Amino acid sequence: MSKTYICTAIPYVNGNPHIGHAVDYLQADAYARFSRAIGNEVRYQVGTDEHGNKVYGKAQESGLTVETYTSQNSQKFRDFIEKLGISFTDFVRTTDPDHVRRCQEIWRRLEDHIYSAEYEGWYCEGCENFVTQKEFDENHGICPDHQKPYQKLSEKNYYLRIADFKTEVRRRIEKNELRILPEFRKQEVLKLLADAPDVSISRPVGQLSWGVPVPDDNSQVMYVWLDALSNYITVLGYPDEAKKDDFSAWWPATAQFIGKDILRFHAIIWPAILLGLGLELPKTIVAHGYVLSDGQKMSKSLGNVVDPIAVLDRYGLEAFRYYFLRHVDAFADSDFSWEKYDNAYNNELANDLGNLVQRLATLCAKNQIPGGTLLNLDDNEYIDLMRAFESTKAFNYVWQKVQDINKAIDEAKPWVLAKEQRTVELAQVMQDLVAKLLSVAVLLEPFLPQTAEKIITIFTASEILPPTTPLFPKNLESRQR
């Protein structure tokens, strides 16, 4: 049995879960479920990033201790992940004592590539990122993601010497030993790599008090990226000797799913850390785009932020998974609007699939057609698309099969066969349609697990009966947000 290890970016706990987090989890979940369906053993990591000034500041604003605040907000993300039906196996918190201890040992193992220096330049607190003069000039002194001016800093930090690893990181990326998807993101990373500076991995206690202490220097605290990025291996037990066999069984990661805004950290800093530790790099980094709101990037200042819980509550989990796995592209920026969401629900889920299940089950019940047999996943085109992380194309491929079954019913006209008492031909037609729908259910499972299970239950029963309530009831346009 092959092993598949899937990672997702860990969000800061200083805010609420948003649509971008949901896309990370859903894409990774679809791949995890697919991997299990083809017989692989899967570990799937999620978690929360709980250190840094933003988190500490929010705790103070809330009137809570930082420990209480991080615990409450970490649970909020865990509840959100579970509400999405995510099949994770590991949940990591960066405040966990084991993670803290392991991070400090990782620091010690990287010491040959760490040096101390004075920093004077620009910084974005929202990104938790030091900014080069070139970036400052290109962005006219304002962070494009947070729309806030960069801060001027002068402080003494420890640095990871990225220059030690540039040549090897480039070689791995160019040879696709570290595959970056989509391809155009790979080219972006290679361009950034050429000018990639050494990276600060600590800050003075006076500037950053809430974090992992730097080993043997109580005046410095580990900066967020070394702490946060290490979670992908500390959750597997690295570098504990007692966990060595377990770690080597799962690492390197099969895939890391992230948003495009943090690609440079995962494709430059993270490989440098791993090479410094003498570890293999992840096999693939999958970078998805933004979810836009009516064509614009979601922003509190624009008032167009879409609450994922409101979307979930509108039509339920399966509709949410459907829209954000089929209508949000695996790689590119995609748009969300309530009109598009309603149309997708009513015209596709309710019409194409829900009506198909109801219609076919009713015909089976009326003509006493017995249930079919569920077969294993063996569709090569679908498997190839999923293995290539082309989840949007794979979902579209499945949906074409749904539409083909609807067309096949209309062309075969089983109600005419029944009326003319052509019982043998009717049975053959109906059994063929049932077999095709069960095959579709297997392909749907990574995307719509609850729906797939319902279809399988209905059409493998000895007596097929239509569901008392349609899988996706129509006429819900009047529901208010």
Secondary structure, 3 states (H helix, E strand, C coil): CCEEEEEECCCECCCCCCHHHHHHHHHHHHHHHHHHHCCCEEEEEEEEECCCHHHHHHHHHHCCCHHHHHHHHHHHHHHHHHHCCCCCCEEEECCCHHHHHHHHHHHHHCHHHEEEEEEEEEEECCCCEEECHHHHHHCCCECCCCCCECEEEEEEEEEECHHHCHHHHHHHHHCCCCEEECHHHHHHHHHHHHCCCCEECEEECCCCCCCCECCCCCCEEECHHHHHHCHHHHCCCCCCHHHHHHHHHHCCCCEEEEEHHHHHHHHHHHHHHHHHHCCCCCCEEEEECCEEECCEECCCCCCCCCCHHHHHHHHCHHHHHHHHHHHCCCCCCEEECHHHHHHHHHHHHHHHHHHHHHHHHHHHHHCCCCCCCCCCCCCHHHHHHHHCCCHHHHHHHHHHHHHHHHHHHHHHCHHHHHHCCCHHHHHHHHHHHHHHHHHHHHHHCCCCHHHHHHHHHHHCCCCCCCCCCCCCCCCCCCCCC
